Amino acid sequence: MELIYAICFLILGLLLGSFYNVVGLRVPLKKSIVYPNSHCPRCEKELGPLELIPVLSYIWIGGKCRNCKAPISMLYPFIELLTGLLFMYAFLYFGWSNELVVSLLLISLLSIIIVSDLRYMIIPDKILLVFLFCFLIYRILSPLDPWWNPYAAAFGASLFLLLVAIISKGGMGGGDIKLFFVIGIALGFPNVLFTFFIASILGALVGVLGIVLGKVKKRQAIPFGPFIAVGALISLLYGEQLIDWYIQSLW
């Protein structure tokens, strides 16, 4: 029975992942997420039912528009598959618990953020406000211990990152700071701090590697949202264990 539920969460994640692609691509441009229907961004031909099946459609059409043969970004199937697999893993990890709701909401938020930040280097306020409202309501219904933990984490993290942005003169974007506020409500302390730690390390490593390989120029801005997403997911699933291991290793 658990396997059947896991598969259902996988399918749900795949379907929502397709929708999150639309949200991440349209909301930053202030376009409707409902109209027009999904279409090729180049020739604007509306996609048929067989072209809207998550992941499988991309494989079936060979990664190209059937009408104009323009290449389709691999970001689409990547987000669909990522969301599906994370939904399934979240269910297997948390089961039917309170934290399953938080995990699914957080996965949804981060999937959208990855799309919008990679494509436009924008983390839309509208998306953050929607999920902030959801997390605030849920933390009232299912508070952390102590109850004020997520609020202190949110304000503490955002104020710290605002200070970093001021000192570095723009080294941290406003969208990233607001995203950490939302993550603070979702995960609380110390997981929000661990998220920043992981994201910073990954961002620095990728930045240095990009410069070495000639893919990134010095002082070139790169989207930080995807690194925050990875850090938040690691914190969500393994933050407490990794923090405990680190503290014990110091002694």
C-alpha positions in Angstrom: 0.0 0.0 0.0 2.8 2.4 0.8 4.3 1.8 -2.6 1.0 2.7 -4.2 0.8 5.9 -2.3 4.4 6.7 -3.2 3.6 6.3 -6.9 0.6 8.5 -6.5 2.8 11.2 -5.0 5.2 10.7 -7.9 2.5 11.3 -10.4 1.1 14.2 -8.5 4.6 15.8 -8.4 5.1 15.2 -12.1 1.8 17.0 -12.9 2.4 19.8 -10.5 6.0 20.2 -11.8 4.6 20.9 -15.2 2.4 23.5 -13.8 5.3 25.0 -11.7 7.2 25.5 -15.0 4.3 27.6 -16.3 4.2 29.6 -13.0 7.9 30.2 -12.9 8.1 31.3 -16.5 4.9 33.5 -16.6 4.6 35.2 -13.2 7.9 37.2 -13.5 6.6 38.5 -16.8 3.2 39.4 -15.2 1.4 37.0 -17.5 -1.6 34.9 -16.7 -0.8 31.3 -15.6 -4.2 30.2 -17.1 -4.4 31.8 -20.5 -3.1 31.2 -23.1 -2.7 27.5 -23.1 0.8 26.0 -23.2 2.4 26.7 -26.5 5.8 26.7 -28.2 7.6 30.0 -27.2 9.0 30.3 -30.7 6.1 29.5 -33.2 3.4 29.9 -30.5 1.6 26.7 -31.7 -0.6 25.4 -28.9 0.5 22.1 -27.5 -1.7 19.0 -28.0 -2.6 16.6 -25.2 0.2 14.2 -26.2 2.7 17.0 -25.9 1.6 17.8 -22.3 2.5 14.6 -20.6 5.3 15.3 -18.1 8.8 14.1 -19.0 7.4 11.5 -21.5 6.3 14.1 -24.0 9.8 15.7 -24.1 11.3 12.3 -24.9 8.6 11.4 -27.4 9.1 14.7 -29.5 12.9 14.5 -29.2 13.2 17.7 -27.3 12.0 19.8 -30.2 8.8 21.5 -31.2 6.9 19.3 -33.6 5.9 22.3 -35.7 8.9 24.5 -36.0 11.6 22.1 -34.7 12.9 24.7 -32.2 14.8 23.1 -29.3 12.9 22.9 -26.1 14.8 23.7 -22.9 15.7 20.7 -20.7 14.5 22.8 -17.8 10.9 21.7 -18.4 11.4 17.9 -17.9 14.1 18.5 -15.3 11.6 20.4 -13.0 8.8 17.9 -13.7 11.0 14.9 -12.8 12.6 16.7 -9.8 9.3 17.7 -8.4 7.9 14.2 -8.9 10.8 12.4 -7.3 10.9 14.9 -4.4 7.2 14.5 -3.7 7.6 10.7 -3.6 10.7 10.8 -1.4 9.0 13.3 0.9 6.1 10.9 1.4 8.5 7.9 2.0 10.6 10.0 4.4 7.8 11.8 6.5 4.9 9.5 5.9 1.5 10.8 6.9 2.8 13.4 9.3 2.4 17.1 9.9 5.8 17.8 8.3 4.7 16.1 5.0 2.6 19.2 4.3 5.5 21.5 5.0 7.8 19.5 2.8 5.4 19.4 -0.2 4.8 23.2 0.1 8.5 23.9 0.3 9.3 21.6 -2.6 6.6 23.4 -4.6 8.0 26.8 -3.8 11.6 25.8 -4.6 10.6 24.2 -7.9 9.1 27.5 -9.0 12.0 29.6 -7.7 14.5 27.5 -9.6 12.7 28.1 -12.9 12.2 31.9 -12.4 15.7 32.5 -11.1 17.5 30.5 -13.7 15.5 32.0 -16.6 15.1 35.7 -15.4 17.2 36.0 -12.2 14.0 37.0 -10.5 12.3 35.6 -7.4 8.7 37.0 -7.7 7.2 38.6 -4.6 3.8 37.2 -5.6 5.0 33.7 -5.3 6.8 34.3 -2.0 3.7 36.0 -0.5 1.4 33.0 -1.5 3.7 30.5 0.2 4.5 32.7 3.1 0.8 32.9 3.9 0.5 29.1 3.6 3.5 28.5 6.0 2.2 31.1 8.5 -1.2 29.4 8.7 0.4 26.0 9.0 2.8 27.1 11.7 -0.1 28.3 13.7 -1.9 25.0 13.3 1.3 22.9 13.8 3.8 25.1 15.7 7.5 24.3 16.3 8.9 24.0 19.8 9.2 26.7 21.0 6.3 28.3 19.0 8.3 31.5 18.3 11.2 29.6 16.7 10.2 30.1 13.0 9.5 33.8 13.4 12.8 34.4 15.1 14.5 32.4 12.4 12.7 34.3 9.6 13.5 37.8 11.0 17.0 36.9 12.1 18.0 35.3 8.8 16.5 38.1 6.7 18.1 40.9 8.8 21.5 39.1 8.7 21.3 38.7 4.9 20.2 42.4 4.6 23.4 43.3 6.5 25.4 41.1 4.1 23.8 42.8 1.1 24.6 46.3 2.5 28.2 45.4 3.3 28.8 43.7 0.0 27.0 46.4 -1.9 24.6 44.2 -3.7 26.2 40.8 -3.2 22.8 39.5 -2.0 19.7 40.1 -4.0 16.4 41.3 -2.4 14.6 38.3 -3.7 17.1 36.0 -1.9 16.6 37.8 1.4 12.8 37.5 1.1 13.1 33.8 0.2 15.1 33.2 3.3 12.4 34.9 5.4 9.9 32.4 4.0 12.3 29.4 4.5 12.8 30.6 8.1 9.0 30.3 8.8 9.0 26.8 7.1 12.1 25.3 8.7 12.9 27.4 11.8 16.3 27.7 13.5 18.9 26.3 13.1 17.8 24.8 9.7 17.5 28.2 8.1 21.1 28.9 9.1 22.2 25.5 7.8 20.4 26.3 4.5 22.5 29.5 4.1 25.7 27.6 4.9 25.0 24.9 2.3 23.9 27.4 -0.3 26.9 29.6 0.2 29.4 26.7 -0.2 27.6 25.4 -3.3 27.4 28.9 -4.8 31.1 29.6 -4.2 32.2 26.2 -5.6 30.1 26.6 -8.8 31.2 30.2 -9.2 34.9 29.3 -8.9 34.5 26.3 -11.2 32.7 28.5 -13.7 35.5 31.0 -13.8 38.1 28.3 -14.1 36.2 26.7 -17.0 35.6 30.1 -18.6 31.8 29.8 -18.3 31.5 32.7 -15.8 33.3 36.0 -15.8 34.7 37.6 -12.6 32.0 39.6 -10.8 29.4 38.2 -13.1 26.1 37.8 -11.2 24.8 34.2 -11.1 21.4 33.1 -9.8 21.6 32.2 -6.1 18.0 30.8 -5.9 18.9 27.3 -7.1 21.7 27.0 -4.4 19.2 28.2 -1.8 16.8 25.5 -3.0 19.4 22.8 -2.7 20.4 24.0 0.8 16.8 24.2 1.9 16.0 20.7 0.7 19.0 19.2 2.4 18.0 21.1 5.6 14.5 19.8 5.3 15.5 16.2 5.0 18.8 15.9 6.9 19.4 19.2 8.6 18.9 18.1 12.2 21.0 14.9 11.7 23.9 16.8 10.0 23.9 19.6 12.6 23.9 17.0 15.4 26.8 15.1 13.7 28.8 18.4 13.3 28.3 19.4 16.9 29.3 15.9 18.2 32.3 15.9 16.0 33.6 19.1 17.6 33.7 17.2 20.9 
